Amino acid sequence: MLLPLLLTFQGLLLHPAASTGASAWAPGPPGAATEDRVSFRLLQASSFANRSWAHSQGSGWVGELQTHGWDPALGTIRFLWPWSQGNFSMQMLENIQNLLRLYFRGFTIEVRAFAQEFQFEYPFELQVSAGCTLRAGKPSGIFFNGAYQGSDLLSLQGNSWQPSPGAGSRAQKVCAVLNRYRDIKEIVLSLLSNTCPQFLAGILAAAQAELGRLVKPEVWLSRGPSPGPGRLLLVCHVSGFHPKPVWVMWMRGEREQRGTRRGDVLPHADGTWYLRVTLDVAAREAAGLSCRVKHSSLGGHDIVIHWGEKELGPRWEVTVIPGSWGRRVRCVGDGWGCQAHGNRSRSIQTRAEKDRC
């Protein structure tokens, strides 16, 4: 039943001429060029509680930035940024939206029909990750991966569906059925190989300012809840940075501390990111420790914050390491009203109270 639904749109989505504006293969923003490779992926999570109730969620991502959502109630695409439409025409976007609406409906019907044969046991969840990549502005690969209950189930390899290693007989049965539908496979390959790279290139061309912007992180230290008698939980906060990739580590001199625990990188409403990195240490061993931050916005420089203890509260010192020159900031007491000294000095406003909220 899914086959006729997809074939309905076969002629609408596989032709490059439907896009407008800039060239489909326009180079990406500075951020994409420095990383050399950027991907667009569609994520799907479908939950089946029983034979009569199912719910699907969908989203679109450029790299680590969510660009699209799916409203299952209305069956419509949510464009999360002004440039999320890329350079596709409104007709093309409407065709894609109609295809997705029919896909989600057909997916639910087909999964229910084959659930017993595929050994899907209620309640269960299926996940799909599919998309394409560009390298230096040119198509460099496609991917389609499916999972059952969070474990790898299958993937599209070349011209056939293949079970994931260790997925067992369930995956073999699913792939055997899918490989019978040659037309569906060809449509999926065309969408991923043709439509997806065009769409991604259009987004990159429209979003150069956003995806390529560099925002320096703000870094501060605080104490977390006491892990036990005689111990401290040192917390390094890194906030407001863009793009998302960042390296943060607790150090003693030049030695990385193995006990460093990294939290999830969380989004701010303005599109920047926040990260919390902790270290559980004996109180007597806290002196001499520092938090080191590396980020593309720092131009090859590192930010290092040194931790120390004083009777009035945390005392810490910031050093920016640029290679040939340095900047040091000393904060005493609770860390409010710190003043930078040395080359390129400026006032620093700390935010130690944030961790107490």
C-alpha positions in Angstrom: 0.0 0.0 0.0 2.9 2.4 0.6 4.1 1.8 -3.0 1.2 3.6 -4.7 1.5 6.5 -2.2 5.1 7.1 -3.1 4.7 6.5 -6.8 2.1 9.3 -6.8 4.9 11.8 -6.2 7.7 10.1 -8.1 7.5 12.7 -11.0 7.1 15.7 -8.7 10.2 15.5 -6.5 13.0 14.1 -8.7 13.6 17.0 -11.0 16.1 19.7 -10.2 14.3 22.4 -12.2 11.7 22.8 -9.3 14.1 24.9 -7.2 14.6 28.7 -7.7 17.0 31.4 -6.7 20.7 30.6 -6.2 22.5 27.7 -7.9 21.7 24.3 -6.4 25.4 23.7 -5.9 26.3 27.0 -4.4 29.1 26.7 -1.8 28.2 26.5 1.8 28.9 29.1 4.6 32.2 29.5 6.2 31.3 27.1 8.9 30.6 24.4 6.4 33.8 25.1 4.6 36.0 24.8 7.7 34.3 21.5 8.7 34.5 20.4 5.0 31.5 18.2 5.3 27.9 19.0 6.3 24.8 16.8 6.4 21.1 17.1 6.2 19.2 14.3 8.0 15.6 13.5 8.6 14.8 11.8 11.9 11.6 9.8 12.6 10.4 8.2 15.8 7.2 6.2 15.5 5.6 4.6 18.6 3.1 1.8 18.4 1.3 1.2 21.7 -1.0 -1.4 20.3 -2.8 -2.4 17.1 -5.0 0.7 17.2 -2.7 3.5 18.6 0.4 4.9 16.9 2.2 8.2 16.9 5.0 9.6 14.8 7.4 12.5 15.2 9.7 13.9 12.6 12.4 16.6 12.4 15.1 17.9 10.0 18.7 18.8 10.9 21.6 20.5 9.2 24.5 19.2 11.1 23.7 19.7 14.8 21.1 22.4 14.2 17.4 21.6 14.0 15.9 23.3 11.0 12.5 21.6 10.6 9.8 20.0 12.6 6.7 17.9 11.7 3.3 18.7 13.1 1.6 15.3 13.2 -1.8 16.7 14.0 -1.9 19.1 11.0 0.4 17.0 8.7 2.6 20.1 8.0 6.2 21.0 8.0 7.4 23.5 10.6 10.1 25.8 9.2 12.1 26.8 12.3 14.3 29.4 10.7 13.6 32.1 8.0 16.0 30.3 5.7 14.7 26.8 6.4 12.9 26.7 3.0 16.2 27.0 1.2 15.8 28.0 -2.4 12.9 25.5 -3.3 9.8 26.9 -4.8 6.5 26.9 -2.7 5.2 24.3 -5.1 8.1 22.0 -4.5 7.8 22.5 -0.7 4.1 21.7 -0.9 4.9 18.5 -2.9 7.4 17.4 -0.2 4.9 18.2 2.5 2.2 16.1 0.8 4.6 13.3 0.3 5.6 13.3 4.0 1.9 13.4 5.0 1.2 10.3 2.9 4.4 8.6 3.9 3.6 8.8 7.7 0.1 7.6 7.0 1.3 4.7 4.8 4.2 3.9 7.2 1.7 3.3 10.1 -0.6 1.1 7.9 2.3 -1.0 6.6 3.9 -1.5 10.0 0.7 -2.7 11.5 0.1 -5.1 8.6 3.6 -6.6 8.9 4.1 -6.4 12.6 3.4 -10.1 13.3 5.6 -11.3 10.4 8.4 -8.9 11.4 8.2 -10.1 15.1 7.4 -6.6 16.3 6.1 -7.0 19.9 3.7 -4.3 21.2 4.4 -1.8 22.5 7.4 -0.9 20.3 9.2 2.0 18.7 10.8 2.4 15.3 13.4 5.0 14.4 14.6 6.2 11.0 17.6 8.4 10.2 18.0 9.3 6.5 19.7 12.0 4.6 22.7 13.2 2.6 26.1 14.9 2.9 27.9 17.6 1.0 31.7 18.0 0.9 33.1 21.3 -0.3 29.6 22.0 -1.8 29.3 18.8 -3.7 27.3 15.6 -3.0 29.5 13.1 -1.1 27.1 10.4 0.2 23.7 9.3 1.4 22.4 7.3 4.3 19.3 5.5 5.5 19.3 3.7 8.8 16.4 2.0 10.7 16.2 0.9 14.3 13.8 -1.1 16.4 13.5 -0.3 20.1 16.6 1.8 19.9 18.8 -0.9 18.4 20.1 -0.9 14.8 17.9 -2.9 12.5 18.8 -2.2 8.9 20.4 0.2 6.5 20.4 1.0 2.8 23.7 -0.2 1.3 24.2 0.4 -2.4 21.1 -0.9 -4.1 19.7 -3.1 -1.4 18.5 -3.1 2.2 20.9 -4.9 4.5 20.3 -6.1 8.1 22.5 -4.5 10.7 25.2 -6.7 12.3 23.7 -8.7 15.1 20.1 -7.7 14.4 19.1 -11.3 13.9 16.2 -12.9 12.0 13.9 -9.9 12.5 16.1 -7.6 10.4 16.5 -10.3 7.8 12.8 -10.7 7.3 12.2 -6.9 7.1 15.0 -6.6 4.5 13.7 -9.5 2.5 10.3 -7.8 2.2 11.7 -4.3 1.5 14.0 -5.6 -1.3 11.0 -7.0 -3.1 9.7 -3.4 -3.6 12.2 -2.3 -6.2 10.3 0.9 -7.1 10.2 2.1 -3.5 14.0 1.5 -3.2 14.6 3.5 -6.4 12.4 6.4 -5.2 14.2 6.5 -1.9 17.6 6.5 -3.6 16.6 9.3 -6.0 15.2 11.4 -3.1 18.4 11.0 -1.1 20.8 11.4 -4.1 19.0 14.2 -6.0 16.4 16.1 -4.0 18.3 16.0 -0.6 21.6 17.5 -1.9 19.7 20.2 -3.8 17.7 21.1 -0.7 20.8 21.1 1.6 22.8 23.3 -0.8 19.9 25.8 -1.0 19.7 26.0 2.8 23.4 26.5 3.1 23.3 29.3 0.5 20.3 31.0 2.3 21.8 30.5 5.8 25.4 31.6 5.4 25.2 34.2 8.2 23.6 31.9 10.7 25.5 28.6 10.1 28.8 30.4 9.5 28.7 32.7 12.5 31.3 32.4 15.3 30.3 33.3 18.8 32.9 33.1 21.6 32.0 31.2 24.7 31.5 32.8 28.2 33.2 30.6 30.8 32.8 30.5 34.6 33.4 28.2 37.5 31.2 27.2 40.5 30.8 24.5 43.1 28.2 21.9 42.6 26.4 19.9 45.3 28.9 18.3 47.7 29.6 14.7 46.5 30.5 13.7 50.1 32.6 14.6 53.2 35.9 16.2 52.2 35.1 16.4 48.5 34.2 19.1 46.0 32.3 19.0 42.8 34.0 21.5 40.5 31.7 22.8 37.7 32.9 24.5 34.6 30.2 26.4 32.7 30.7 27.2 29.0 27.8 29.2 27.5 26.7 31.2 24.5 29.1 29.6 21.9 28.5 28.8 18.2 29.0 26.5 16.4 28.2 23.6 18.6 31.5 21.6 18.6 33.6 22.5 21.7 36.3 20.8 23.7 36.3 21.3 27.5 38.5 19.5 30.0 39.6 19.8 33.6 43.3 19.9 33.8 46.2 19.8 36.2 48.9 21.7 34.4 49.0 20.0 31.0 47.5 16.7 32.2 43.9 15.9 31.4 41.9 14.8 34.5 40.3 11.4 33.7 37.4 12.0 36.2 36.1 14.9 34.0 32.4 14.4 33.3 30.8 16.1 30.3 27.1 16.9 30.3 24.9 17.3 27.2 25.4 20.3 25.0 22.1 22.2 25.4 20.6 24.8 23.1 19.8 28.5 24.0 16.9 30.2 22.4 19.2 32.4 20.3 20.8 29.4 18.6 24.0 29.3 20.8 24.9 26.5 23.1 25.6 25.7 26.8 27.8 22.9 28.3 28.5 21.9 31.9 31.6 19.9 32.7 32.3 18.6 36.2 35.1 17.0 38.3 34.7 15.3 41.6 37.8 15.7 43.7 39.1 15.7 47.3 39.0 19.2 48.7 42.7 19.2 49.4 43.4 18.3 45.7 41.4 21.2 44.1 44.2 23.7 44.2 46.1 23.7 40.9 43.2 22.5 38.8 41.9 24.4 35.8 39.2 24.2 33.2 40.4 24.5 29.6 38.2 25.4 26.7 38.9 25.1 22.9 36.5 26.5 20.3 36.7 27.6 16.7 35.6 31.1 17.6 38.8 31.6 19.7 41.1 31.6 16.7 43.4 28.9 17.9 43.6 30.4 21.4 42.4 28.5 24.5 40.6 29.8 27.6 41.9 28.4 30.9 40.2 29.1 34.2 42.3 28.2 37.3 40.4 27.1 40.5 41.5 27.9 44.0 40.0 28.0 47.5 39.9 31.1 49.8 38.2 31.8 53.1 35.7 34.2 51.5 34.6 31.7 48.8 35.9 30.5 45.4 38.9 32.4 44.0 39.7 31.8 40.4 42.0 33.1 37.7 41.4 33.2 34.0 44.2 32.9 31.4 43.7 33.2 27.7 46.5 31.4 25.9 47.1 32.9 22.5 50.6 31.6 21.9 52.7 34.8 21.9 50.8 36.9 24.5 48.6 36.3 27.5 45.8 37.8 29.5 45.2 37.0 33.1 42.1 37.8 35.2 42.1 37.4 38.9 38.8 37.2 40.8 38.8 37.1 44.6 35.9 36.3 46.9 32.6 35.5 45.1 34.1 36.5 41.8 32.0 39.6 41.1 33.7 42.7 39.6 36.8 41.0 38.1 39.3 43.1 36.2 41.5 41.9 33.4 45.2 42.8 33.4 47.8 42.7 30.7 47.6 43.0 26.9 44.1 43.7 25.5 42.6 44.0 29.0 38.9 44.4 29.5 36.4 44.1 32.2 34.9 40.7 33.0 31.4 40.1 34.3 31.2 36.7 36.0 28.0 34.7 36.5 28.8 32.5 39.4 25.3 32.9 40.9 23.7 31.1 38.0 24.7 27.7 39.4 22.9 28.4 42.6 19.5 28.9 40.9 
